[in-house]
Amino acid sequence: METSGQILTSALARRGYGVVSDREYYSNIVGRHSYVHMRVSARRIPLSLTYPVQLAGFLDAESVFTHVFDIGDGGWLIYDTGVSRTRITRIPSMEPQVRDRLLSAYREAGIGETVSDVVSYLEKERSVNIIGIDFKQVLDGLRKRYNLTLGQAQRFRSTIIFAAMAGLLGLDPDSVDYGIERRFAGRAKIVEMNKFLSSMIIEDVRREYGSPLKLSTPTIDARELIIATGNDIVGMGKVVGGLRFQSYYPITPAADESTFLEAHESLSVDGEALGNILVFQTEDEIAAIASAIGAGLAGARSATATSGPGFSLMVEALGWAGMNEAPVVITYYQRGGPSTGQPTRGSQSDLLFTLYASHGEFPRIVLASGDPEEAFYDAINAMNYAERYQLPVIHLLDKFLANSTFTVPLPSWDRIRIDRGKTLLEAPRGVFKRFDKSEPISPRPVLGSGAITWHAGDEHDEYGHITEDPVNRIEMYEKRMKKLEIADSEIPVEERARLYGGGKDFLLVGWGFVKGAALEALEVLRDRGLEGAYLHLRMFTPFPTRFVGEVLKGYDAGRVIAVEHNIMAQAARVVAQNTGFLVTRYILKYTGRPIYTMELVDAVERIIEGGVEKVVLRYGE
């Protein structure tokens, strides 16, 4: 399914369409239900998903059973007729709770237990257009033509799906071929067989059904579009921002970023070598952050990438970096917790953890990205902040952004800057006051610069020597914490929070991947007579207190609604702590699936027009 999604995304982007596709999968190696949920637009680059879908293509019986109610009336379904007699009770990979819930819904809707029963219901009761394809027959033809084994031919099942979809969407053959070539670059025989099979399926579908879902001519204002996942986008930002050392221990959903960087360790432009990035897979997350701190002390722009369980192991070293005013970036991809939690599902439940992780008090910057464009620039800024203010920076993302594929406009080079602060690659030889108390941010000679410095986890004097003198303790403590005041005064408010819309009927307050659904919900609700706004929070420390406080003053408390992927409304708590404004209305989701536009719209109406105080969203397999 991932292959189908990649090829379709490439083909659509080739023609200038905006695409977002979310990859949902179980945390096992093979066999459990996985799917790609895609949104395509001719007039914008979409950042949110919604239901019902207009077009569904299923490889197996479990998908048909699971998503029967996700297909809109009058939509289109493509499926394998070879599974028509399969019963829902005979799907071994389906979780019992899911099966029982579906059977209950089937009985209520009058649906039988076979795939054929489901297809009949969709066709007769929901006017869904059905395209049944005998996958075995199609693959037998491919097998004989290219002398393939049965197992080899089975690998082309996804080709049938994306080709049939391409036919219905009216995609031209050149775009489909481009998608195939991009996905299977360097594998000429695989490209040839995919092109042959896809062209045959597209021709058959168009001959019988035409192209009923043909997309309008795209009007997106973009010279060129990047096709990338959120992980890739962050990796690109780090490369552009001058990253030279990345450490990691494999963990979902963070590892894809580091594997992307591994594929681009050697940097060159037009054949001219620009340098290398060292990507280092360590034995555990403790070693990952420790090595990244060490690389930073040696003068390299450094980072590590992880998720919740990994960050839990990093917190002692995080405190060491705080004590030693060491620059380090932790790219933190949130997933469902606690403990192992939901390794492949999304969440926003680690915000408070990042704000207070490690014992004691020390300055850190915590920023969060809401879309791929923000993620790109935030990846660069995180390294700038770490070196300018000499502290740890935690860059928060979530699984929804990480594992979704987007079409993204090329970045604006005018917005990119590199700021290394008071980093000294060369320094006077001899003993150096690394922690000079005369200013909050001291000059920072790197290891090997010529200066002699000391670093310890204990409290220390200006030279780094351990001391427990109480007067020194006060001076060093205040020196470190003063950095947050400086950062607060220097970092532009537009990089820390932003208000979208100006309607006074309601105000949504959110962060991270909530952004896309929130912005689209504003448009839908405006058409329904409710004029609202969305306050998008991007930096949680130093918190943009004055700006957020002024925005909140313009709304009645009963019309301010926190929208988050957690049960505690953690960002709303941070708002209360910093501004004194207590949010009392909530829209929350913690199933591990993204917030969909249609359910957010419904929830806002229930709160504003129905007087409900809290809505817990549940939609999604």
Sequence and secondary structure as in RCSB ss.txt:
>XXXX:A:sequence
METSGQILTSALARRGYGVVSDREYYSNIVGRHSYVHMRVSARRIPLSLTYPVQLAGFLDAESVFTHVFDIGDGG
WLIYDTGVSRTRITRIPSMEPQVRDRLLSAYREAGIGETVSDVVSYLEKERSVNIIGIDFKQVLDGLRKRYNLTL
GQAQRFRSTIIFAAMAGLLGLDPDSVDYGIERRFAGRAKIVEMNKFLSSMIIEDVRREYGSPLKLSTPTIDAREL
IIATGNDIVGMGKVVGGLRFQSYYPITPAADESTFLEAHESLSVDGEALGNILVFQTEDEIAAIASAIGAGLAGA
RSATATSGPGFSLMVEALGWAGMNEAPVVITYYQRGGPSTGQPTRGSQSDLLFTLYASHGEFPRIVLASGDPEEA
FYDAINAMNYAERYQLPVIHLLDKFLANSTFTVPLPSWDRIRIDRGKTLLEAPRGVFKRFDKSEPISPRPVLGSG
AITWHAGDEHDEYGHITEDPVNRIEMYEKRMKKLEIADSEIPVEERARLYGGGKDFLLVGWGFVKGAALEALEVL
RDRGLEGAYLHLRMFTPFPTRFVGEVLKGYDAGRVIAVEHNIMAQAARVVAQNTGFLVTRYILKYTGRPIYTMEL
VDAVERIIEGGVEKVVLRYGE
>XXXX:A:secstr
 HHHHHHHHHHHHHTT EEEEEEE  SSSSSS  EEEEEEESSS      SSEEEEE SSHHHHHHTGGGEEEEE
EEEEEGGGTT BGGG TTS HHHHHHHHHHHHHHT  SBHHHHHHHHHHHS  EEEEE HHHHHHHHHHHHT  H
HHHHTTHHHHHHHHHHHHHT  HHHHHHHHHHHTTT HHHHHHHHHHHHHHHHHHHHHH  TT         S E
EEEEHHHHHHHHHHHTT  EEEE   TTTHHHHHHHHTT EEEETTEEEEE EEEE SSHHHHHHHHHHHHHTT 
 EEEEE HHHHHHHHHHHHHHHHTT  EEEEEEE B STT BTTS     HHHHHH SSS    EEEE SSHHHH
HHHHHHHHHHHHHHTSEEEEEEEHHHHTEEEEEE   GGG     TTEESS  SEE  TT TTSSS  EE TTSS
EE    SS B TTS B   HHHHHHHHHHHHHHHHHHHHHS GGGTEEEE   SSEEEEEETTHHHHHHHHHHHH
HHTT  EEEEEE EEES  HHHHHHHHHTS GGGEEEEESSSS HHHHHHHHHH     EEEE  SSS   HHHH
HHHHHHHHTT  SEEE     
